[in-house]
Amino acid sequence: MSSRASAPLHGITVLDLTQIYNGPYATFLMAQAGATIIKIEPPTGEHLRKRVRSTGVVEPFAVLNCNKQSLTLNLRLPEARDALLKLAAQADVIVENFAPGVMDRLGLGEAALREANPRIIIASSSGYGSAGPYRDYPAMDLTVQAMAGVMGITGEADGPPLKAGPALCDFSAGVHLYGAIVTALYERAATGRAGTVEVSMLSAVYPSLLSSLGMHHRGDRSNKRTGNRHGGLTMAPYNVYPTADGAIAILTANDGHWTALTQALGCEHWQTDPRFADKAARIAHMNALDETVGEQTRTYPKEALFALLMQHRVPCAPVRELDEVIHDEHLHAVGMLHWEQHPQYGEVLAHGSPLVFHDRESPAYAPSRALGADTADVLGRIGGLSGDEIQRLQELGALG
């Protein structure tokens, strides 16, 4: 028997109406912190569940919805809405990432939820928030990247704008949504007040622009795409350089890093080259510097160069492909990545939470549930419905 304490959110019950990445990642983090997550989907399942699996090793729905119970409700029917309100009466949090206004149209707005449970935390996330001129714009990660300026600063200076590879806006909003919910839970514990919180994808991703904003001034419409260079062009070298078998990212944030790089590569004479003698000169001669560094790095295999630069404490990393990342020894050693057998999807690469709570018992992996697998149990055990009432809901089509 472990002597470690329960996970931090043990005893917290969350009604999870979220879908795709944004909301489900917030509730995934809550599940990994010990909360009981009841995922509520329409009878046909949420959108991510319906995506055809690729030939890869990761099923996104399975990864983001492990350690959650599954319940189906057709919330267009008043009987299903009433059942949800009975669940809400016993829950600590309800979270959704529908478009603004959907919960009100379903009869599940703040007033109805507060009447059912004055102590419930109400949380939502959307592309642009519940107010402002963009409120009703359809929002997906790609469109928010475009609107937020992420695409405008991504790519080469002489090339077109590009999206960032990862779903940056979705997951940034998910992390902020988790933070907002936990903050509201803290406030309730401290003061008794149950809050309503929301996060927009646009607002969540904006702070990530700060490096590029550092060289921007009001009215400036110039191209801020800097390729693999620093977004504010305030460091050099700072780039991805060729190796004999791939590429390596190298940066020098200060003169100490620069000196270490010249020593590692056996190029101490760079220190006396007037073009590279100090940080300001290196920035002014960035093109020549990148070419000079690249001529040296291309003579090394990337892993050998990485090992050499690590010996000299030069900030760098080999540029890895996804197949290298999923087998990364560090991520597996710390428990962030682990292979699991899923009853529906077969072998999946599950991941843990980046939030590590020392001396706390983390929930054991439980695969995502089949659609609606826990409907009757949750309605009876938490909602207090009788078997006859659940059967009646089934006959009405409220459960699918």
RONU-5985 format. One record per residue (C-alpha): x, y, z. Coordinates in Angstrom, 3 decimals, always signed. Example, Ala and Ser with C-alpha at 12.3 -4.5 7.8 and 13.67 -1.06 7.14 Angstrom:
! residues 2
((+12.300, -4.500, +7.800))
((+13.670, -1.060, +7.140))
This chain:
! residues 400
((+0.000, +0.000, +0.000))
((+1.380, +3.396, -1.002))
((+1.934, +5.930, +1.782))
((+1.494, +8.829, -0.606))
((-1.483, +11.159, -0.197))
((-4.402, +11.211, -2.602))
((-4.127, +13.251, -5.795))
((-4.813, +16.986, -5.262))
((-8.251, +17.031, -6.917))
((-9.488, +13.792, -5.355))
((-13.155, +14.232, -4.432))
((-13.886, +16.859, -7.092))
((-16.611, +15.866, -9.570))
((-16.618, +17.472, -13.010))
((-19.323, +17.395, -15.671))
((-17.389, +17.529, -18.931))
((-19.332, +18.657, -22.002))
((-16.184, +19.489, -23.966))
((-15.028, +18.330, -27.377))
((-11.992, +18.096, -29.687))
((-8.792, +19.363, -27.964))
((-9.326, +22.606, -26.046))
((-11.763, +21.580, -23.300))
((-10.866, +17.874, -23.202))
((-7.239, +18.741, -22.448))
((-8.309, +20.863, -19.460))
((-10.414, +18.015, -18.081))
((-7.639, +15.502, -18.909))
((-5.340, +17.508, -16.631))
((-8.028, +17.476, -13.953))
((-8.442, +13.709, -14.293))
((-4.676, +13.245, -13.968))
((-4.847, +15.369, -10.800))
((-7.447, +13.001, -9.338))
((-10.808, +14.561, -10.211))
((-13.775, +12.396, -11.220))
((-14.599, +13.381, -14.786))
((-17.994, +12.522, -16.254))
((-17.761, +13.089, -19.987))
((-21.177, +13.879, -21.441))
((-21.582, +13.447, -25.185))
((-24.473, +13.517, -27.645))
((-25.752, +10.070, -28.601))
((-23.574, +10.081, -31.741))
((-20.460, +10.975, -29.773))
((-18.329, +14.122, -29.803))
((-16.511, +15.152, -32.987))
((-13.082, +13.806, -32.043))
((-14.479, +10.337, -31.366))
((-15.746, +10.235, -34.953))
((-12.438, +10.944, -36.655))
((-11.088, +8.054, -38.677))
((-7.908, +6.736, -37.144))
((-4.743, +7.325, -39.124))
((-2.057, +4.690, -39.556))
((-0.101, +6.202, -36.664))
((+0.252, +5.074, -33.076))
((-1.870, +7.687, -31.334))
((-5.649, +7.894, -31.217))
((-6.327, +11.474, -30.040))
((-9.706, +10.693, -28.483))
((-8.276, +7.808, -26.493))
((-5.334, +9.861, -25.239))
((-7.327, +12.907, -24.099))
((-10.235, +10.989, -22.597))
((-8.592, +8.330, -20.494))
((-9.650, +8.220, -16.830))
((-13.063, +9.671, -17.661))
((-16.518, +8.111, -17.368))
((-18.788, +8.228, -20.439))
((-22.420, +9.286, -20.447))
((-24.680, +10.152, -23.384))
((-27.499, +12.690, -23.280))
((-29.512, +14.234, -26.079))
((-29.607, +17.705, -24.583))
((-32.081, +18.898, -27.187))
((-34.754, +17.055, -25.181))
((-36.026, +18.660, -21.962))
((-35.886, +15.333, -20.137))
((-32.169, +15.035, -20.854))
((-31.642, +18.624, -19.752))
((-33.418, +17.864, -16.476))
((-31.228, +14.806, -15.971))
((-28.127, +16.948, -16.479))
((-29.373, +19.458, -13.909))
((-29.762, +16.626, -11.394))
((-26.157, +15.676, -12.042))
((-25.133, +19.321, -11.732))
((-26.736, +19.436, -8.293))
((-24.083, +16.957, -7.116))
((-21.102, +18.233, -9.117))
((-18.354, +20.713, -8.309))
((-17.634, +21.909, -11.853))
((-19.353, +21.972, -15.227))
((-17.158, +22.791, -18.213))
((-17.988, +23.221, -21.893))
((-16.437, +24.636, -25.047))
((-19.504, +25.126, -27.215))
((-19.951, +28.309, -29.206))
((-21.178, +31.199, -27.027))
((-24.926, +31.061, -26.481))
((-25.373, +27.301, -26.958))
((-25.818, +26.540, -23.249))
((-28.465, +29.250, -22.943))
((-30.349, +27.851, -25.934))
((-30.271, +24.402, -24.315))
((-31.802, +25.799, -21.145))
((-28.524, +25.233, -19.301))
((-27.339, +28.801, -18.849))
((-25.827, +30.190, -15.675))
((-29.161, +30.891, -13.997))
((-30.413, +27.334, -14.469))
((-27.155, +25.811, -13.282))
((-26.988, +28.089, -10.222))
((-30.568, +27.198, -9.326))
((-29.615, +23.524, -9.443))
((-26.407, +24.059, -7.465))
((-25.325, +27.462, -6.104))
((-21.844, +26.049, -5.373))
((-21.036, +24.785, -8.855))
((-18.093, +26.264, -10.780))
((-19.187, +27.109, -14.337))
((-16.362, +27.100, -16.880))
((-16.290, +27.656, -20.612))
((-13.864, +28.152, -23.445))
((-14.379, +29.357, -26.992))
((-12.454, +30.894, -29.832))
((-13.038, +34.549, -29.000))
((-14.977, +34.621, -25.740))
((-18.574, +35.445, -24.834))
((-18.258, +39.189, -25.532))
((-16.695, +41.436, -28.141))
((-17.153, +41.841, -31.899))
((-15.684, +38.395, -32.709))
((-17.948, +36.521, -30.291))
((-19.918, +34.600, -32.896))
((-17.113, +33.817, -35.346))
((-16.568, +30.088, -35.909))
((-13.196, +29.203, -34.413))
((-10.763, +26.338, -34.911))
((-7.057, +26.229, -34.159))
((-6.134, +27.234, -37.718))
((-8.451, +30.235, -37.828))
((-7.334, +31.492, -34.413))
((-3.683, +31.119, -35.454))
((-4.510, +33.332, -38.409))
((-6.468, +35.876, -36.364))
((-3.958, +35.998, -33.492))
((-0.940, +36.748, -35.680))
((+0.692, +33.356, -35.099))
((+0.686, +32.609, -38.824))
((+1.868, +36.117, -39.609))
((+5.118, +35.556, -37.694))
((+5.654, +31.930, -38.769))
((+7.685, +31.110, -41.876))
((+10.637, +32.565, -43.750))
((+10.879, +36.315, -44.301))
((+10.493, +35.908, -48.063))
((+7.860, +33.164, -47.848))
((+4.141, +32.949, -47.135))
((+2.668, +32.860, -43.632))
((+2.528, +29.342, -42.181))
((+0.594, +27.735, -39.378))
((+2.516, +26.456, -36.396))
((+2.829, +22.669, -36.535))
((+1.128, +21.840, -33.207))
((-2.443, +22.812, -32.293))
((-1.032, +25.761, -30.397))
((-4.235, +27.698, -29.726))
((-6.323, +24.715, -28.667))
((-3.855, +23.440, -26.109))
((-2.858, +26.872, -24.846))
((-6.523, +27.563, -24.134))
((-6.870, +24.147, -22.482))
((-4.015, +24.864, -20.083))
((-5.461, +28.289, -19.229))
((-8.914, +26.749, -18.747))
((-7.464, +24.268, -16.263))
((-5.832, +27.162, -14.418))
((-9.065, +29.142, -14.334))
((-11.058, +26.195, -12.967))
((-8.536, +25.358, -10.254))
((-8.341, +29.039, -9.299))
((-12.137, +29.133, -8.982))
((-12.063, +25.991, -6.837))
((-9.508, +27.657, -4.580))
((-11.671, +30.771, -4.293))
((-14.702, +28.652, -3.397))
((-12.733, +26.815, -0.722))
((-11.420, +30.092, +0.708))
((-14.538, +32.265, +0.514))
((-17.502, +30.039, -0.323))
((-18.117, +31.938, -3.564))
((-18.641, +29.798, -6.657))
((-17.405, +31.610, -9.753))
((-18.031, +31.558, -13.476))
((-14.860, +31.507, -15.563))
((-14.036, +31.513, -19.249))
((-11.000, +31.385, -21.510))
((-10.764, +32.387, -25.159))
((-8.275, +30.790, -27.503))
((-7.351, +34.211, -28.925))
((-6.503, +35.681, -25.530))
((-4.701, +32.526, -24.377))
((-2.279, +32.448, -27.303))
((-1.550, +36.186, -27.482))
((+1.214, +36.228, -24.807))
((+3.229, +33.751, -26.902))
((+3.815, +36.566, -29.416))
((+5.963, +38.581, -27.027))
((+9.338, +37.933, -28.692))
((+7.994, +39.201, -32.016))
((+6.145, +42.065, -30.357))
((+9.461, +43.138, -28.878))
((+10.558, +44.522, -32.246))
((+7.127, +45.822, -33.239))
((+5.868, +49.350, -32.810))
((+2.425, +50.810, -33.305))
((+1.577, +51.309, -36.964))
((+4.338, +48.977, -38.171))
((+2.968, +46.691, -40.906))
((+6.288, +45.130, -41.883))
((+6.816, +41.395, -42.233))
((+7.841, +39.863, -38.906))
((+8.489, +36.316, -40.137))
((+11.991, +35.340, -39.052))
((+12.155, +31.653, -40.006))
((+14.060, +29.735, -37.342))
((+15.718, +32.847, -35.983))
((+14.671, +34.529, -32.754))
((+11.295, +36.212, -33.097))
((+12.712, +39.524, -31.907))
((+16.066, +39.096, -33.702))
((+17.849, +39.843, -30.424))
((+20.121, +36.784, -30.320))
((+22.706, +35.350, -32.705))
((+23.520, +32.650, -33.390))
((+19.956, +31.476, -32.883))
((+18.900, +29.144, -35.675))
((+18.650, +25.602, -36.983))
((+21.906, +24.490, -38.583))
((+22.659, +21.591, -40.945))
((+24.493, +18.476, -39.779))
((+25.818, +15.513, -41.724))
((+22.599, +13.587, -41.128))
((+19.963, +16.135, -40.186))
((+19.829, +19.414, -38.299))
((+20.485, +20.884, -34.887))
((+19.038, +23.935, -33.120))
((+21.670, +26.145, -31.465))
((+21.342, +29.414, -29.617))
((+23.657, +31.624, -27.602))
((+21.829, +33.878, -25.195))
((+24.987, +35.532, -23.848))
((+28.735, +35.889, -24.411))
((+29.420, +32.870, -22.215))
((+27.400, +30.656, -24.530))
((+29.169, +32.133, -27.548))
((+32.607, +31.491, -26.085))
((+31.626, +27.917, -25.220))
((+30.377, +27.351, -28.791))
((+33.624, +28.583, -30.336))
((+35.631, +26.349, -28.023))
((+33.485, +23.286, -28.697))
((+33.876, +23.689, -32.460))
((+37.606, +24.508, -32.228))
((+36.937, +27.952, -33.696))
((+38.238, +30.275, -30.974))
((+39.390, +32.648, -33.717))
((+35.745, +33.653, -34.170))
((+36.066, +35.538, -30.879))
((+38.469, +38.022, -32.447))
((+36.587, +38.376, -35.728))
((+35.216, +41.953, -35.568))
((+31.936, +40.763, -37.115))
((+31.361, +38.395, -34.181))
((+33.284, +40.065, -31.335))
((+30.229, +40.963, -29.254))
((+26.492, +40.395, -29.215))
((+25.635, +43.558, -31.125))
((+28.129, +42.715, -33.877))
((+26.823, +39.168, -34.169))
((+23.277, +40.434, -34.586))
((+24.394, +42.994, -37.180))
((+26.193, +40.249, -39.169))
((+23.612, +37.526, -38.642))
((+23.695, +36.174, -42.206))
((+27.455, +35.783, -42.240))
((+27.395, +34.288, -38.763))
((+24.788, +31.664, -39.641))
((+26.719, +30.695, -42.770))
((+29.977, +30.437, -40.807))
((+28.440, +28.305, -38.033))
((+26.638, +26.117, -40.561))
((+29.903, +25.349, -42.393))
((+31.193, +23.786, -39.189))
((+28.046, +21.999, -37.999))
((+27.491, +20.231, -41.309))
((+30.688, +18.232, -40.734))
((+29.253, +16.468, -37.652))
((+26.511, +13.863, -37.222))
((+23.751, +15.537, -35.249))
((+23.873, +13.278, -32.176))
((+27.675, +13.532, -31.972))
((+27.487, +17.312, -32.248))
((+24.755, +17.428, -29.626))
((+26.915, +15.415, -27.220))
((+29.898, +17.680, -27.887))
((+27.949, +20.878, -27.327))
((+26.360, +19.467, -24.170))
((+29.855, +18.922, -22.776))
((+30.439, +22.647, -23.219))
((+26.965, +23.612, -21.908))
((+25.881, +25.215, -25.169))
((+22.060, +25.463, -25.424))
((+21.133, +23.186, -28.325))
((+19.089, +20.160, -29.335))
((+18.975, +17.823, -32.316))
((+15.961, +18.371, -34.569))
((+13.986, +15.183, -34.147))
((+11.267, +13.603, -36.223))
((+8.090, +12.398, -34.521))
((+9.160, +8.755, -34.502))
((+12.234, +9.727, -32.512))
((+10.135, +11.720, -30.062))
((+7.642, +8.949, -29.314))
((+10.551, +6.693, -28.339))
((+12.335, +9.401, -26.336))
((+14.051, +7.785, -23.365))
((+13.584, +10.796, -21.101))
((+9.827, +11.122, -21.695))
((+9.373, +7.413, -21.032))
((+11.672, +7.441, -17.989))
((+9.729, +10.219, -16.249))
((+6.383, +8.617, -17.088))
((+5.168, +11.260, -19.506))
((+4.885, +8.678, -22.280))
((+3.778, +5.075, -21.873))
((+2.452, +2.429, -24.229))
((-0.967, +1.034, -23.381))
((-3.349, -1.530, -24.841))
((-6.708, +0.050, -25.555))
((-9.770, -2.221, -25.906))
((-10.952, -0.315, -28.986))
((-7.848, +1.137, -30.617))
((-5.189, -1.417, -29.804))
((-1.773, -0.121, -28.841))
((-1.790, +3.603, -28.107))
((+0.913, +5.927, -26.881))
((-0.674, +7.471, -23.817))
((+0.787, +10.479, -22.093))
((+0.702, +11.663, -18.536))
((+0.253, +15.140, -17.171))
((+3.071, +17.684, -17.367))
((+1.931, +18.721, -13.867))
((+3.901, +16.622, -11.377))
((+2.591, +16.516, -7.810))
((+5.326, +15.009, -5.665))
((+4.241, +12.631, -2.905))
((+0.748, +12.397, -4.360))
((-0.865, +9.252, -5.691))
((-1.520, +9.622, -9.430))
((-4.540, +7.799, -10.867))
((-3.716, +4.554, -12.636))
((-4.283, +4.607, -16.397))
((-7.858, +3.748, -17.360))
((-8.591, +3.669, -21.117))
((-11.232, +5.932, -22.611))
((-14.658, +4.380, -22.297))
((-16.979, +3.208, -25.023))
((-19.616, +5.792, -25.855))
((-22.229, +5.879, -23.106))
((-20.724, +2.970, -21.172))
((-21.424, +4.615, -17.801))
((-24.736, +6.329, -18.552))
((-27.021, +4.235, -16.359))
((-24.508, +3.993, -13.519))
((-23.832, +7.746, -13.383))
((-27.499, +8.724, -13.643))
((-28.373, +6.344, -10.839))
((-25.403, +6.763, -8.525))
((-24.836, +10.523, -8.876))
((-28.095, +11.836, -10.351))
((-30.270, +9.747, -8.047))
((-32.525, +8.467, -10.859))
((-34.340, +5.179, -10.400))
((-34.092, +2.312, -12.822))
((-37.579, +3.106, -14.111))
((-36.645, +6.750, -14.668))
((-33.539, +5.769, -16.590))
((-35.552, +3.332, -18.687))
((-38.060, +6.088, -19.427))
((-35.261, +8.391, -20.605))
((-34.035, +5.615, -22.864))
((-37.477, +5.138, -24.382))
((-37.777, +8.894, -25.034))
((-34.444, +8.924, -26.875))
((-32.859, +11.180, -24.260))
((-29.945, +8.782, -23.865))
((-29.565, +7.811, -27.521))
